[in-house]
Amino acid sequence: MESTVNESGEQKSARRSAICVRLQFSLRSMLVMIFFAALVFGFYEPVKLHFQAVSFLKEKNTGYATDPSPERLFYNVVGFQPGQPDRHVNDVLVHVEKVRIVLLGRHHDGGLSGLIPVAGNVPQNNEVSDVNGKPIITWSYAAGEAKCDVFGLPFTCRGREIEINNQSFDLDKSTVVLVDIENEILHTHSDQE
């Protein structure tokens, strides 16, 4: 009888040990899975933004200036149309020379283009509005500097340089600047030319 009681006690002890080992393994596995999930999701957003920037870098500027001049910068605002394949319907692409400003979370039907002065002695300004009178792009030029605003994003153009949120970009280098709805720069990517 004592041997049966001891065997039962030993079996119970073995079962408890097995349960504890399974429980420890489960907790350990769960912690490892949580760690890897956090790692993957931590890398997901920057990688997604990078690929998004690269896809916009491939977008060709469909507009062109008929009378190009080093004293003026060509801009082209493109709104993506619903139903077009591989298009970002809720984004607006603004070309200023070779720099592409991508305004995420904004919508614009169609496109428009024009010139922004960056040299000369005569102060100038311009505003282009949509059919409802809401400004799409405005600029004001004086003394070699054009203060601009496109869909609420302010930027400054000086010579062959554009400044967005205190970051400067060369207008002769293919660059994508992803900007969120609060006008914060999320990601930039330049082509290796």
C-alpha positions as CSV (number, residue, x, y, z in Angstrom):
1,M,0.0,0.0,0.0
2,E,2.8,2.4,0.8
3,S,4.3,1.8,-2.6
4,T,1.0,2.6,-4.3
5,V,0.7,5.8,-2.3
6,N,4.3,6.7,-3.2
7,E,3.7,6.0,-6.8
8,S,0.6,8.1,-6.9
9,G,2.4,10.9,-5.1
10,E,5.3,10.5,-7.6
11,Q,2.9,10.5,-10.5
12,K,1.2,13.6,-9.2
13,S,4.5,15.3,-8.7
14,A,5.5,14.3,-12.3
15,R,2.3,15.7,-13.6
16,R,2.7,18.9,-11.7
17,S,6.3,19.2,-13.1
18,A,5.0,18.6,-16.6
19,I,2.3,21.2,-16.2
20,C,4.8,23.7,-14.8
21,V,7.2,23.0,-17.7
22,R,4.3,23.4,-20.2
23,L,3.2,26.6,-18.5
24,Q,6.8,28.0,-18.4
25,F,7.2,27.0,-22.1
26,S,3.9,28.7,-23.0
27,L,4.8,31.9,-21.1
28,R,8.3,31.9,-22.6
29,S,6.9,31.3,-26.1
30,M,4.4,34.0,-25.7
31,L,7.0,36.5,-24.6
32,V,9.2,35.6,-27.6
33,M,6.2,35.9,-29.9
34,I,5.4,39.3,-28.4
35,F,9.0,40.4,-28.9
36,F,9.1,39.3,-32.5
37,A,5.7,40.9,-33.2
38,A,6.9,44.2,-31.8
39,L,10.0,43.9,-33.9
40,V,8.1,43.3,-37.1
41,F,5.5,46.0,-36.5
42,G,8.4,48.4,-35.5
43,F,10.0,47.8,-38.9
44,Y,6.7,47.7,-40.9
45,E,6.0,51.4,-41.0
46,P,9.4,52.6,-42.0
47,V,9.7,49.9,-44.7
48,K,6.2,50.7,-46.0
49,L,7.1,54.5,-46.2
50,H,10.3,53.7,-48.0
51,F,8.6,51.6,-50.7
52,Q,5.8,54.2,-51.0
53,A,8.5,56.9,-51.6
54,V,10.2,54.7,-54.2
55,S,6.9,54.1,-56.0
56,F,6.4,57.9,-56.2
57,L,9.9,58.4,-57.4
58,K,8.9,56.4,-60.5
59,E,6.0,58.7,-61.2
60,K,6.9,60.8,-64.2
61,N,6.1,64.5,-64.3
62,T,3.4,64.8,-67.0
63,G,3.7,68.6,-67.2
64,Y,6.4,70.7,-68.7
65,A,7.2,74.4,-69.1
66,T,6.9,75.8,-72.6
67,D,9.3,78.6,-71.8
68,P,11.7,77.3,-69.1
69,S,13.9,79.8,-67.4
70,P,16.4,79.6,-64.5
71,E,14.5,82.5,-62.9
72,R,11.3,80.5,-62.5
73,L,10.6,77.0,-61.1
74,F,8.1,74.7,-62.8
75,Y,5.5,73.1,-60.6
76,N,2.8,70.5,-61.4
77,V,0.1,69.4,-59.0
78,V,-1.4,66.0,-59.7
79,G,-4.4,64.5,-58.0
80,F,-5.0,60.8,-58.5
81,Q,-8.3,59.7,-60.0
82,P,-10.3,56.9,-58.4
83,G,-10.4,53.7,-60.4
84,Q,-7.0,54.1,-61.9
85,P,-4.8,51.1,-61.2
86,D,-1.7,51.5,-59.0
87,R,-2.7,55.0,-58.0
88,H,-2.9,56.6,-54.5
89,V,-6.4,58.0,-54.6
90,N,-6.0,59.9,-51.2
91,D,-2.7,61.5,-52.1
92,V,-1.7,64.5,-54.0
93,L,1.7,64.6,-55.9
94,V,3.3,68.0,-56.3
95,H,6.3,68.3,-58.6
96,V,8.6,71.3,-58.1
97,E,11.3,70.7,-60.7
98,K,12.7,67.3,-59.7
99,V,11.4,67.3,-56.1
100,R,8.2,65.4,-55.6
101,I,6.2,66.4,-52.5
102,V,3.6,63.8,-51.7
103,L,0.7,65.1,-49.6
104,L,-0.7,62.0,-48.0
105,G,-4.4,62.0,-47.0
106,R,-5.4,64.8,-49.3
107,H,-7.6,64.6,-52.4
108,H,-7.5,66.6,-55.6
109,D,-9.2,65.9,-58.9
110,G,-7.2,66.6,-62.0
111,G,-4.0,68.7,-62.1
112,L,-2.5,72.1,-62.6
113,S,0.9,73.6,-63.4
114,G,2.6,76.9,-63.4
115,L,5.8,78.8,-62.7
116,I,7.2,80.2,-59.4
117,P,9.6,83.1,-59.7
118,V,12.9,82.8,-57.8
119,A,14.8,85.8,-59.3
120,G,14.2,89.3,-60.3
121,N,13.5,92.7,-58.7
122,V,9.7,92.9,-59.0
123,P,7.7,91.4,-56.2
124,Q,4.9,89.1,-57.4
125,N,2.2,86.9,-56.0
126,N,-0.3,84.4,-57.3
127,E,-3.1,82.1,-56.1
128,V,-4.7,79.2,-57.9
129,S,-8.0,78.0,-56.4
130,D,-10.3,75.1,-57.1
131,V,-13.9,75.5,-58.4
132,N,-15.1,76.1,-54.8
133,G,-12.6,78.9,-54.3
134,K,-10.4,76.9,-51.9
135,P,-6.7,77.7,-52.6
136,I,-4.7,74.9,-54.1
137,I,-1.4,76.7,-54.4
138,T,-0.3,80.2,-53.5
139,W,3.1,81.9,-53.8
140,S,4.5,85.3,-53.0
141,Y,7.9,86.3,-54.4
142,A,10.3,89.1,-53.2
143,A,14.0,89.5,-53.1
144,G,15.0,86.1,-54.5
145,E,12.7,84.1,-52.3
146,A,9.3,82.7,-53.0
147,K,7.1,81.8,-50.0
148,C,4.6,79.1,-51.2
149,D,1.7,77.1,-49.9
150,V,0.2,74.0,-51.5
151,F,-2.9,72.5,-49.8
152,G,-1.9,74.1,-46.5
153,L,1.8,72.9,-46.7
154,P,4.1,76.0,-46.5
155,F,7.5,75.8,-48.3
156,T,10.1,78.3,-49.5
157,C,12.0,78.3,-52.8
158,R,15.3,80.0,-53.2
159,G,17.3,79.6,-56.4
160,R,17.6,75.8,-57.0
161,E,16.6,74.9,-53.5
162,I,13.3,74.2,-51.7
163,E,12.9,74.3,-47.9
164,I,10.1,72.3,-46.3
165,N,9.8,72.2,-42.5
166,N,13.4,73.5,-42.1
167,Q,14.8,70.7,-44.3
168,S,16.4,71.8,-47.6
169,F,16.3,69.8,-50.8
170,D,18.1,70.3,-54.1
171,L,15.6,70.9,-56.9
172,D,18.0,69.3,-59.5
173,K,18.0,66.0,-57.6
174,S,15.1,63.5,-57.9
175,T,13.7,63.4,-54.3
176,V,10.4,62.3,-52.8
177,V,9.2,64.0,-49.6
178,L,6.2,62.2,-47.9
179,V,4.2,64.6,-45.9
180,D,1.3,63.6,-43.6
181,I,-2.0,65.4,-43.0
182,E,-0.5,67.5,-40.2
183,N,2.3,68.7,-42.6
184,E,5.0,66.7,-40.9
185,I,7.6,65.1,-43.1
186,L,7.3,61.3,-42.6
187,H,10.0,60.1,-44.9
188,T,12.4,61.4,-47.7
189,H,14.1,59.4,-50.4
190,S,16.5,60.6,-53.1
191,D,17.5,58.9,-56.3
192,Q,21.1,57.9,-56.6
193,E,22.1,59.9,-59.6
